[in-house]
Amino acid sequence: MLKPIVRISSFLGKEIREILRQPWLVVRLILGPFLILLLVGLGYTNNPRVLRAMFVVPANEPGVAQQVEEYASNLGPQLIYTGQTVSREEALQRLRIGQVDMVVVYPERAYETVKNGSQAVLELYHNEIDPTQAAYVDQLGRVYVGEMNRRILMLFAQQAKVESRESQAELQQAREAAQRARAASAAGDTDGALEELLAANSSIDRATALLGATALIMGGVGQGLGGELAVAQEDPLASDDASVDERAAQADADLDRLDQQLVELEKVPADVMVSPLTTETKTIATFTPSFVTFYAPGVLALILQHVAISIASLALVREKVAGAIELFRVAPISAFEILLGKYGSYIIFVGFLALILTAAMIYLLGVPLLGTIGWLVLSIFLLVFASLGIGFAISATSGTDSQAVQASMLVLLAAMFFSGFVFPLAQILVPVRYIGYLLPVTYSITNLQNVMLKGIPPPPLFLIALAAMGVAMFVFAWWRYRRAMVRV
């Protein structure tokens, strides 16, 4: 009855001893994933993305240009003010070529729009196809508009203080006139008392006009939007030597002005007063993908890289373990020719897999192909070529299948975190970010997104980087394999 237990325990001990004979494998199994997660923790920053913004301002409104520069320069660290222009097309062209991340178009005659009872709309343009980043731009635009509205209300409060001080002066003059009227009445000067009372009423009327809600609110809005403000001028009719009729006429004018302001107040809704500006986010991208569509090219690049590295990492190790390399040493064939043959077979295999996956993405998932098929083929070929180079380099330096598989899994884990697939590279500190630049998928995600979702060619620098990486890994694998095939 104990024989099955003995047989099972013998294999149990055998496998444990086999693992212990490879201490570096155990170390890599534990240390490798831990080191990658440690680098992610040290390198990842949760800081919001900083956007370079260019503003388009009306050509004939210098007050607006001054206000926009003041607001944008002090909004916060998430917005870098790159300048302003009067040409919308110039700003959008800079957005297309990547010189700026956002274009803000300030509305023309914003103050008049608010006075007519409507919110002035700021247009925000971006070129993001990542739904998360597009939502971030929209939210940043709302924050910007909210900050501008807050500052406009702050100007309203400042304007209210000024008007309050002026109204207090008018009321003080009214009190003094009333005292003089009482003194004149006590002295029997009826005409003088009447004149002083008219002067007091005139001062009260002017104080009432200064305290009008429209003067306070619309004055602050006008100053915040760069509109023209009506500045109260000192009227010579308000002097002490003006006649009773002149004072009465001035009082009537003040009341008419107050009536006009109150009429304007009735036309402006309360929500427009407290929020004179609103925002509308637009995109210049040719296609706005969903989450599934946006991540599909990245998933394709990640799958192709992992498949290519996995099969190539076992190619040379199997020959070492099986003893085939001993036969190659006496055969009329060189390491270069063997490696070229293996490259060719794996490129055909992974290329066929890429064809199936790409067709499934396009016809089953609805992922568009807005660019040319030639750029797509070139992007996939360079991805596979560079990935095979990494796989063969792993195979040439590994002694067992377990070591090769473990190394390929570590590359997959690093690709998940450092390639921009999970979160943008901009949120990784620069020293750690360089790890991503050593992986083909980092360049290929951008290449495939440009070709499939934007309809533009891949960045030439990314294509050169993939080609250089593939050649360097091929030379390294050939050098190591040739050393293993040296006749002894």
PEWO-V277333 format. One record per residue. N is the residue number from 1. RES is the residue in one small letter. OMEGA is omega in degrees with one decimal (NA if undefined). D_CENTER is the distance of its C-alpha to the mean C-alpha in whole Angstrom. Layout:
N RES OMEGA D_CENTER
N RES OMEGA D_CENTER
//
This chain:
1 m -177.9 69
2 l -176.5 67
3 k 177.2 67
4 p 179.7 64
5 i 178.8 62
6 v -179.7 63
7 r 179.9 62
8 i -178.7 59
9 s 178.2 59
10 s 176.7 60
11 f 177.4 56
12 l 178.1 54
13 g -179.9 56
14 k -177.7 55
15 e 177.8 52
16 i 177.8 51
17 r 179.5 53
18 e 178.2 51
19 i -178.3 48
20 l 176.7 49
21 r -179.6 51
22 q -176.3 47
23 p -178.8 46
24 w 175.7 43
25 l 178.7 42
26 v 179.7 42
27 v -179.9 40
28 r 178.0 37
29 l -178.2 37
30 i -172.7 36
31 l -176.1 35
32 g 178.6 32
33 p 179.4 30
34 f -179.8 30
35 l 178.5 29
36 i 178.5 26
37 l 177.6 25
38 l 178.6 26
39 l 176.6 24
40 v 179.7 21
41 g 180.0 22
42 l -173.6 22
43 g -176.7 19
44 y 176.1 16
45 t -179.1 15
46 n 179.7 13
47 n 177.7 11
48 p -179.9 8
49 r 177.8 5
50 v -176.9 7
51 l 173.6 6
52 r -172.9 9
53 a 173.6 11
54 m -173.5 14
55 f 174.5 16
56 v -175.8 19
57 v 177.4 22
58 p -173.9 26
59 a -171.8 28
60 n 179.8 31
61 e -177.0 29
62 p 178.7 29
63 g 178.9 29
64 v -179.6 26
65 a 179.3 24
66 q -179.8 26
67 q -179.5 24
68 v 179.7 20
69 e 179.9 21
70 e -179.5 22
71 y -173.9 19
72 a -178.1 16
73 s -176.0 18
74 n -176.5 18
75 l -178.5 16
76 g -176.4 14
77 p -178.3 13
78 q -178.1 9
79 l 176.6 10
80 i -179.8 12
81 y -177.8 14
82 t 178.2 15
83 g -179.5 18
84 q -179.3 19
85 t 176.3 22
86 v -177.2 24
87 s 177.2 23
88 r -177.4 21
89 e 177.6 21
90 e 179.8 21
91 a -179.4 17
92 l 177.0 16
93 q 176.0 18
94 r 176.1 16
95 l -178.8 13
96 r -176.9 15
97 i 172.7 16
98 g 178.1 13
99 q 175.4 14
100 v -179.8 11
101 d -176.1 7
102 m 175.8 9
103 v 179.8 12
104 v -179.7 14
105 v -179.2 17
106 y -176.0 20
107 p 175.0 23
108 e 178.6 26
109 r -178.0 29
110 a -177.9 27
111 y 178.5 30
112 e 177.6 32
113 t 179.6 30
114 v 179.8 30
115 k 179.2 34
116 n 173.3 34
117 g -179.5 33
118 s 175.8 29
119 q 173.9 26
120 a -171.9 24
121 v 171.1 21
122 l 179.8 18
123 e 178.6 16
124 l 179.1 12
125 y 174.5 12
126 h -179.2 9
127 n -176.9 10
128 e 171.8 8
129 i 174.4 11
130 d -178.6 9
131 p 179.9 10
132 t -180.0 8
133 q 176.5 5
134 a 177.0 7
135 a 178.7 8
136 y 177.8 6
137 v 178.9 5
138 d -179.9 9
139 q 177.9 10
140 l 176.1 8
141 g 177.4 11
142 r 177.5 13
143 v -180.0 13
144 y 180.0 14
145 v 176.9 16
146 g 178.1 18
147 e 177.8 18
148 m 177.2 20
149 n 178.8 22
150 r -179.2 23
151 r 176.5 24
152 i 176.6 26
153 l 176.3 28
154 m 175.2 29
155 l 175.9 30
156 f 179.2 32
157 a 178.2 33
158 q 178.2 34
159 q 179.8 36
160 a 178.5 38
161 k 178.9 39
162 v -180.0 41
163 e 179.7 42
164 s 179.0 44
165 r 179.2 45
166 e 179.5 47
167 s 176.6 48
168 q 177.3 50
169 a 178.6 51
170 e 178.9 53
171 l 177.0 54
172 q 176.9 56
173 q 178.5 57
174 a 178.5 58
175 r 178.9 60
176 e 178.3 62
177 a 178.3 63
178 a 177.2 64
179 q 178.3 66
180 r 178.0 68
181 a 178.6 69
182 r 178.8 70
183 a 178.9 72
184 a 178.7 73
185 s 178.8 74
186 a 179.9 76
187 a 179.2 78
188 g 179.7 79
189 d -176.5 77
190 t 179.8 75
191 d 179.1 74
192 g 178.5 72
193 a 179.0 71
194 l 179.3 70
195 e 178.8 68
196 e 178.2 66
197 l 176.1 65
198 l 177.7 63
199 a 178.4 61
200 a 178.6 60
201 n 178.5 59
202 s 178.3 57
203 s 178.2 55
204 i 179.0 55
205 d -179.7 53
206 r 177.0 51
207 a 178.4 50
208 t 178.3 49
209 a 179.9 47
210 l -179.0 45
211 l 179.9 44
212 g -176.9 43
213 a -179.8 40
214 t 179.4 39
215 a -178.2 39
216 l -174.3 37
217 i -177.0 34
218 m 175.0 34
219 g 177.5 35
220 g 178.2 32
221 v 179.8 30
222 g 178.7 31
223 q -179.5 31
224 g -179.3 27
225 l -180.0 26
226 g -180.0 28
227 g 178.9 31
228 e -179.6 35
229 l 175.5 37
230 a -177.8 40
231 v -179.6 42
232 a 179.5 45
233 q 177.7 48
234 e -176.0 51
235 d -179.9 54
236 p -179.3 57
237 l -179.0 59
238 a -179.5 58
239 s -175.3 60
240 d -176.1 63
241 d 177.6 66
242 a -179.0 64
243 s 179.1 67
244 v 179.2 66
245 d 179.3 65
246 e 178.9 63
247 r 178.2 61
248 a 178.7 61
249 a 178.6 60
250 q 177.3 57
251 a 177.5 57
252 d 178.5 56
253 a 178.6 54
254 d 179.1 52
255 l 176.9 52
256 d 179.2 51
257 r 178.0 48
258 l 177.6 47
259 d 179.5 48
260 q 179.1 46
261 q 178.3 43
262 l 175.6 43
263 v 176.8 43
264 e 178.8 40
265 l -178.4 39
266 e -177.6 40
267 k -175.8 38
268 v 177.8 35
269 p -177.3 33
270 a -178.2 33
271 d 177.0 29
272 v 178.6 28
273 m -176.4 30
274 v 177.3 28
275 s -176.7 25
276 p -178.2 25
277 l 170.5 22
278 t -174.9 20
279 t 176.3 16
280 e -176.7 16
281 t 178.7 13
282 k 178.9 14
283 t 175.1 13
284 i 177.8 15
285 a -179.3 14
286 t -174.8 18
287 f 177.6 17
288 t -173.8 15
289 p 169.8 16
290 s 179.5 17
291 f -179.1 16
292 v -179.1 19
293 t -178.3 19
294 f -176.2 16
295 y -178.0 17
296 a 177.0 20
297 p 177.9 20
298 g 177.0 19
299 v 177.5 22
300 l 179.7 24
301 a -179.0 23
302 l 179.5 24
303 i -178.2 27
304 l 178.1 28
305 q -177.1 28
306 h 178.8 29
307 v -178.9 32
308 a 179.9 33
309 i -176.4 33
310 s -177.3 35
311 i 179.6 38
312 a -177.9 38
313 s 179.3 38
314 l -172.3 41
315 a -176.1 43
316 l -179.6 45
317 v 179.9 45
318 r -179.6 47
319 e 176.7 50
320 k -177.6 50
321 v -177.1 51
322 a -179.5 53
323 g -179.5 55
324 a -178.8 54
325 i 176.2 53
326 e 176.9 57
327 l -179.6 58
328 f -178.9 55
329 r -178.3 57
330 v -179.7 60
331 a 179.1 59
332 p -179.5 58
333 i -177.3 55
334 s 177.0 52
335 a 179.2 49
336 f -179.6 47
337 e 177.6 49
338 i -177.6 48
339 l 177.7 44
340 l 178.2 44
341 g 178.7 46
342 k 177.3 43
343 y -177.5 40
344 g -178.6 41
345 s -178.4 42
346 y 176.3 39
347 i 177.9 37
348 i -178.0 39
349 f -178.4 39
350 v 177.0 35
351 g 176.7 34
352 f 176.2 36
353 l 178.4 34
354 a 178.3 31
355 l -179.9 33
356 i -178.1 34
357 l -179.9 30
358 t 178.1 29
359 a 178.4 31
360 a 178.7 31
361 m -174.8 27
362 i -171.7 28
363 y 179.4 31
364 l -178.7 30
365 l 178.8 27
366 g 177.0 26
367 v -175.8 23
368 p 170.8 24
369 l -175.0 25
370 l 179.8 23
371 g -179.7 24
372 t -178.3 28
373 i 178.0 29
374 g 177.5 30
375 w 178.4 27
376 l 179.0 26
377 v -179.9 30
378 l -180.0 29
379 s -180.0 26
380 i 179.9 28
381 f 179.9 31
382 l 175.8 29
383 l -179.5 27
384 v -179.3 31
385 f 179.7 32
386 a -179.8 30
387 s 175.8 30
388 l 177.9 34
389 g 177.4 34
390 i 179.2 33
391 g 179.0 35
392 f 175.9 38
393 a 176.0 37
394 i -178.5 37
395 s -177.6 40
396 a -177.6 42
397 t -178.6 41
398 s 179.8 42
399 g -178.6 46
400 t 177.0 45
401 d -178.5 43
402 s 178.6 42
403 q -179.7 41
404 a 179.8 39
405 v -180.0 38
406 q 179.8 36
407 a 179.3 34
408 s 177.4 33
409 m 176.4 32
410 l 176.9 30
411 v 177.5 28
412 l 179.5 27
413 l 177.5 26
414 a 179.8 24
415 a 179.7 22
416 m -171.7 21
417 f -170.6 19
418 f -177.2 19
419 s -173.6 18
420 g -179.4 14
421 f -178.4 16
422 v 177.4 15
423 f -173.8 12
424 p 178.4 10
425 l -179.0 12
426 a 179.4 10
427 q 177.3 11
428 i 179.0 15
429 l -171.5 17
430 v -178.4 18
431 p 179.3 22
432 v -178.8 21
433 r -179.2 18
434 y 176.0 21
435 i 178.8 23
436 g -179.8 20
437 y 175.8 21
438 l -177.0 25
439 l 179.7 24
440 p -175.4 24
441 v 179.6 22
442 t 179.3 19
443 y -172.8 20
444 s 176.7 21
445 i 178.4 18
446 t -179.4 16
447 n -177.9 19
448 l 177.3 20
449 q 178.1 17
450 n -175.6 17
451 v -171.8 21
452 m -172.0 21
453 l -179.6 18
454 k -179.6 17
455 g 179.5 21
456 i 179.7 20
457 p 176.0 22
458 p 175.6 21
459 p -178.6 20
460 p -179.7 24
461 l 179.0 23
462 f 177.6 22
463 l 178.4 25
464 i -179.9 27
465 a 178.7 26
466 l 179.2 27
467 a 179.4 30
468 a 178.2 31
469 m 179.1 30
470 g 179.4 32
471 v -179.5 35
472 a 179.4 35
473 m 176.8 35
474 f 179.6 38
475 v 179.8 40
476 f -179.9 39
477 a 178.6 40
478 w 179.5 43
479 w 179.8 44
480 r -179.1 45
481 y 178.2 46
482 r 176.7 49
483 r 179.0 50
484 a -178.0 50
485 m 178.6 53
486 v -178.3 55
487 r 178.7 58
488 v NA 60
//
